[in-house]
Amino acid sequence: MEGFLQLLLNGTALGSIYALIALGYTMVYGILRLINFAHGDIVMVGAYAGLFTALAVNGPAHPDLFHFFIVLLAAMAVSALLGLFIERFAYRPLRNFPRLNLLITAVGVSLLLENLGQVVFGATPRVFPDIMPSMNWFQFGQVAITNQQVTVFGTSLFLMVVLEWIVLKTKLGRAMRAVSYSHEIASLVGIPTDKIISFTFAVGSALAAAAGILVCISYPKVDPLMGVMIGLKAFVAAVLGGIGSIRGAVVGGFLMGIAESMVVGYGSSTYRDALAFAILILILLFKPAGLFGKYQPEKV
């Protein structure tokens, strides 16, 4: 029983990271009906931004929450700007073209970021600075909760609540919901659709960067391809919950993290990555709309 509880705690912390990344996928899809395959690579960029920020502020010499938040905010700012840049120069010019063009462009942007990362940062993995040493925050028998797990879960939950507040309680959120319903109708009532779409990309990219930092304090390694598998798993989480549904992305992320933790604990770590593909196939076969998604007829 204690082993199960420990795996559940580990999976919850991991799932909160997947949920943050899945929110970016689902927000962009809700606004543009686009799967932004470059989203996982923005996680990587955020991780490198956090790495260099930590070294610049001498974070390893002063490992505490203050330096963690400096690193987190810097990474989120860099990735938000990158998200704005990608939307403005890669996606916006193709917005009125067939969706296949946007999809191919998203794959191209992803490959560009991965290869640029290898050119600029080098292909050799780097160790992320120890800005938050792990220690047991609470222990009951064999079940231990570390300060890193608390920080990961607490930060993720805070960002999810902030996003929920923005979407449901602010004018920007109402504008985002209007644009997701119809670009044309939103523009007719005076909503600046381009700015709202850019804001959505910036928020989604900032959440991806936060997830990248949380990954790095849990698994302190950074490399240019680190976002590929993380992004794929978060995409599966978004599809599992119902792509386009914010609540679905959160639930799908937690389910994905817990399932992966259980597979590692009761099976083999060899299958942890295969699990994502298995879940994706099962979803597409039995419930393509996901847990919270809705079937929408398309006009032809």
QUIJO-V571815 format. One line per field, one symbol per residue. ss: DSSP state (H for helix, E for strand, - for the rest). burial: 1 if it has 9 or more other C-alpha atoms within 8 Angstrom, else 0. A space follows every 50 residues. Layout:
# QUIJO-V571815
ss=???
burial=???
This chain:
# QUIJO-V571815
ss=-HHHHHHHHHHHHHHHHHHHHHHHHHHHHHHH------HHHHHHHHHHHH HHHHHH--HHH---HHHHHHHHHHHHHHHHHHHHHHHHHHHHHH----HH HHHHHHHHHHHHHHHHHHHHH----EE--------EEEEE--EEEEHHHH HHHHHHHHHHHHHHHHHHH-HHHHHHHHHHH-HHHHHH----HHHHHHHH HHHHHHHHHHHHHHHHHH--EE---HHHHHHHHHHHHHHHH----HHHHH HHHHHHHHHHHHHHHH--HHH--HHHHHHHHHHHHH--------------
burial=00001111111111111111111111111110011111111111111111 10111000110010001101111111111111111111011001100000 11101110111011101100011010011111000100100011111111 01100110110001111011011111111100101110001010011111 11111111111111111001111101111111111111111111110111 11111111111111100100110011101101100010111110000000
